[in-house]
Amino acid sequence: MPASIGGLDLLPVWWVRPMSEDWLSDTRTSYDADAAGHVEKVRGLLDGNPYLRASLALFAELVRDAGGGLVADVGCGPGYVTRHLRGLEVEAFGVDLSAEMIAIARREYPDLRFEVGTMTDLGWDEHSIAGLLAFWSVIHVPDQAIPGVFGQFHRVLRPGGPLLVGFHAGRGKSHTSRGYTGRAINVDSYRREPREVSAWLRDAGFVIEAELVLRPDDELPGAVVFARNGG
């Protein structure tokens, strides 16, 4: 599970073990198993982090300035960011790999739309999404799969539509074998430099607008990249 969001430590990690070839099913199974614990760890997270709130507020403004429309929170987890975006007058909905996470999101926010899906194969029409958010949801995606994921983002996002990607800043990989509830899980989390994420996005057809590092003096800083679909 994520060790941090926006530089806030959430769970101890161990810097060992290569990524399994079955990373997608491992991630799904792990979040299904530890969904309840994850929800409690992230509850109130935005309240205590003004820089994350500011990033989301800017993203919402960019969506409105681009004409508005459907906004996808990809890897939405329990839906708290989706809910926050709706409070910013953004027509947001959530999608997540974990059916248990989606079940929790639907219970917590029954007035919002949530669906099970994978960022490796988004089931939406080309250019059907006005804005896309991946808020610490690509941290379990191995390097070799990132170009395909960003290619999916580019396919579904309309030309000129804004994208916000949040992630762990730095270099290296951590493995987590026990979740917040104490249950066994099996996920790797990746630290990445903003310029590395931006390079992948450019290759996928995005134009980079900003790279921001959050709390750079923390042991595990966060970063956000703002981009637009270049068409």
C-alpha positions in Angstrom: 0.0 0.0 0.0 1.2 3.6 -0.4 3.8 4.5 2.2 3.0 8.2 1.8 0.7 10.6 0.1 2.0 14.1 -0.4 4.9 13.4 1.9 2.8 12.1 4.7 4.1 8.7 6.0 1.4 6.2 6.2 3.0 2.7 6.5 6.5 1.4 7.0 8.0 -0.2 3.9 11.0 -2.4 3.1 13.3 -1.6 0.2 13.7 -5.1 -1.1 12.3 -7.7 -3.6 11.8 -7.2 -7.4 8.3 -6.5 -8.8 6.2 -9.5 -9.5 5.2 -10.1 -13.1 1.6 -10.4 -11.8 1.7 -6.8 -10.4 -1.8 -6.0 -11.5 -3.5 -8.9 -9.8 -1.2 -8.5 -6.8 -2.3 -4.8 -6.5 -6.0 -5.7 -6.8 -5.8 -8.5 -4.3 -3.8 -6.5 -1.8 -6.2 -3.5 -1.8 -9.2 -5.8 -1.6 -7.7 -7.5 1.4 -6.7 -4.3 3.2 -9.4 -1.9 2.0 -10.8 -1.1 5.5 -7.4 -0.3 6.9 -6.5 1.9 4.0 -9.7 3.9 4.3 -8.9 4.7 8.0 -5.4 5.8 7.1 -6.4 8.3 4.5 -9.5 9.6 6.3 -9.0 13.3 6.8 -5.8 13.4 4.8 -6.7 16.4 2.7 -7.7 18.3 5.8 -4.2 18.2 7.0 -2.4 19.0 3.8 -3.0 22.4 2.2 -0.6 21.8 -0.7 -2.7 18.8 -1.8 -5.9 20.8 -1.5 -4.3 23.6 -3.5 -3.2 21.2 -6.3 -6.8 19.9 -6.5 -8.2 23.4 -6.5 -5.9 24.4 -9.4 -6.8 21.2 -11.3 -10.5 22.0 -10.8 -10.0 25.6 -12.1 -8.2 24.2 -15.2 -11.0 21.8 -15.9 -13.6 24.7 -15.7 -11.4 26.9 -17.8 -11.2 24.2 -20.5 -15.0 24.0 -20.7 -15.9 21.5 -18.0 -17.3 18.0 -18.4 -16.7 14.6 -17.0 -13.5 14.2 -14.9 -12.1 10.8 -14.1 -10.4 10.1 -10.7 -8.4 7.1 -11.8 -7.4 4.9 -8.9 -9.9 6.7 -6.7 -9.6 4.2 -3.8 -12.4 5.0 -1.2 -13.5 8.1 -3.1 -12.5 11.0 -0.8 -10.7 12.9 -3.6 -13.6 12.3 -5.9 -15.8 13.8 -3.2 -13.5 16.8 -2.8 -13.5 17.5 -6.5 -17.3 17.5 -6.6 -17.2 20.1 -3.8 -15.0 22.2 -6.1 -17.9 22.1 -8.7 -16.2 19.4 -10.9 -18.2 16.7 -12.4 -16.0 13.9 -11.1 -16.4 10.2 -10.9 -14.1 7.5 -9.7 -12.7 4.2 -11.0 -10.5 1.8 -9.1 -9.0 -1.6 -9.6 -10.2 -2.9 -6.3 -13.9 -4.0 -6.0 -13.7 -3.6 -2.2 -12.5 0.0 -2.5 -15.3 0.8 -4.9 -17.8 -0.8 -2.6 -16.6 1.4 0.3 -16.7 4.5 -2.0 -20.3 3.8 -3.0 -21.3 3.4 0.7 -19.5 6.5 1.8 -20.7 8.7 -1.1 -23.9 7.1 -2.5 -24.6 10.2 -4.6 -21.4 9.9 -6.7 -20.5 7.5 -9.5 -17.9 4.9 -8.9 -16.9 1.9 -11.1 -14.4 -1.0 -11.1 -11.8 -0.7 -13.8 -8.1 -0.7 -14.6 -5.9 2.2 -15.8 -4.2 -0.3 -18.2 -7.4 -0.6 -20.2 -9.8 2.2 -19.6 -13.3 1.4 -20.9 -14.2 4.8 -22.2 -14.5 6.3 -25.7 -11.7 8.3 -27.2 -11.6 11.9 -26.1 -14.7 11.3 -23.8 -13.1 12.7 -20.6 -12.7 16.4 -19.9 -10.1 16.0 -17.2 -8.2 13.2 -15.6 -6.6 12.8 -12.2 -4.2 10.0 -11.1 -3.6 11.0 -7.4 -0.9 8.6 -6.1 -2.5 5.8 -8.1 0.4 5.1 -10.5 2.8 4.4 -7.7 2.4 0.6 -8.0 2.8 0.6 -11.8 6.2 -0.8 -12.9 8.3 1.2 -15.3 7.5 -1.0 -18.3 3.8 -0.5 -17.9 3.8 3.3 -17.5 3.9 4.1 -21.2 0.8 2.0 -21.8 -1.0 3.6 -18.9 -0.2 7.1 -20.0 -1.2 6.1 -23.5 -4.6 5.2 -22.1 -4.9 8.6 -20.3 -4.1 10.3 -23.6 -6.7 8.3 -25.6 -9.6 9.0 -23.3 -8.8 12.7 -22.5 -10.1 15.2 -24.9 -7.5 17.5 -26.7 -6.5 20.3 -24.4 -7.9 18.5 -21.4 -5.9 18.8 -18.1 -4.2 15.9 -16.4 -2.9 15.9 -12.8 -0.5 13.0 -11.7 0.6 12.8 -8.1 3.3 10.3 -6.9 6.2 9.6 -4.6 9.2 11.8 -5.5 12.7 10.4 -5.6 14.2 7.1 -6.8 13.8 3.5 -5.7 11.2 0.9 -5.0 9.7 -0.3 -1.7 7.9 -3.5 -1.0 5.0 -3.9 1.5 4.0 -7.3 2.7 1.6 -6.4 5.5 -1.2 -3.9 5.3 -2.8 -1.5 7.8 -5.0 -4.2 9.2 -2.1 -6.6 9.6 -3.2 -8.8 6.7 -0.7 -10.1 4.2 -0.4 -8.1 1.0 2.0 -8.0 -1.9 2.7 -4.7 -3.5 5.7 -2.6 -4.6 5.6 1.2 -4.6 7.9 3.3 -6.8 9.5 6.7 -6.2 10.0 8.7 -9.4 11.6 12.1 -10.3 9.2 14.6 -11.8 11.3 15.0 -14.9 11.0 11.2 -15.4 7.2 11.2 -15.2 7.1 14.3 -17.5 9.2 12.5 -20.1 6.8 9.6 -20.1 3.9 12.0 -20.5 5.5 13.8 -23.4 6.1 10.6 -25.1 2.4 9.8 -24.7 1.4 13.1 -26.3 1.0 15.4 -23.3 2.3 19.0 -22.9 3.8 19.6 -19.5 2.6 22.7 -17.7 4.1 22.4 -14.2 6.2 20.1 -12.0 5.9 20.6 -8.2 7.7 18.8 -5.4 5.8 18.8 -2.1 7.6 18.9 1.3 11.0 18.1 -0.3 12.7 17.9 3.1 10.6 14.9 4.1 11.9 11.4 4.0 9.4 10.6 1.3 8.4 13.7 -0.6 5.4 13.9 -2.9 5.2 15.5 -6.4 2.6 16.5 -8.8 2.8 17.1 -12.5 0.2 19.2 -14.4 -0.1 18.4 -18.1 -2.6 18.8 -21.0 -3.5 16.5 -23.8 -1.6 17.9 -26.8 -4.0 16.4 -29.3 
